[in-house]
Structures are given as C-alpha cells and as structure tokens.
Amino acid sequence: MPILVLLDLKLPRKSGHEVLEWIHQQPTLKRLTVVVLTSSQQSSDINKAYDLGANSYLVKPVSFYALVDMVKSLDFYWFILNEKPIVEGESNER
C-alpha cells in the first residue's frame, strides 16, 4: 500500500480530479495522502482538487533542479514531520 500518491491532473484516460474522487470513495484508500503535483495554476483546478480530498496542491517548477528540491521537501515534510493516519492494511508501528 503506498504511503503517498503524487497525482498529476493531466492524465491520458481520466483526469486527475476523477482519480482523486475515485480514491476518496474507496473505503481502504480514503485516508491515503494525495499530493496533486501539476502544471495548472488555475484556481478552479486548485479548489476542485481540495474539494475532492487532496491533501496538498503543488505547481510543478519549470527547472528540473527546482523539481528535485521540491521532491526533497515533500519527502522531509510528508515522511519525517507529518503525523499520518493509519491506512487500512498498515501497521501502526513506526
């Protein structure tokens, strides 16, 4: 079971919003941490993502090195600092 999902809104068959809605309808996945990582800065996309249960919304930087720094920050925040809920099937041991 993943601990964190990085979700782009622009996907080939379904939109990221549709995937986000589906994730949060699944009893075993509804507590899964989902970070939207996309190129859209449109307020309608941002608001819809949060309305559908996104835990965070990040806009992809243009530079590869800036993206690497962002992913390192994600790692530190979500895996080190953040207290996460138990997702079904996970142990609560750390």
Summary of the structure (lengths in Angstrom):
residues: 94
radius of gyration: 13.7
end to end distance: 15.3
largest distance: 39.3
contacts: 222
relative contact order: 0.20
helix: 39%
strand: 15%
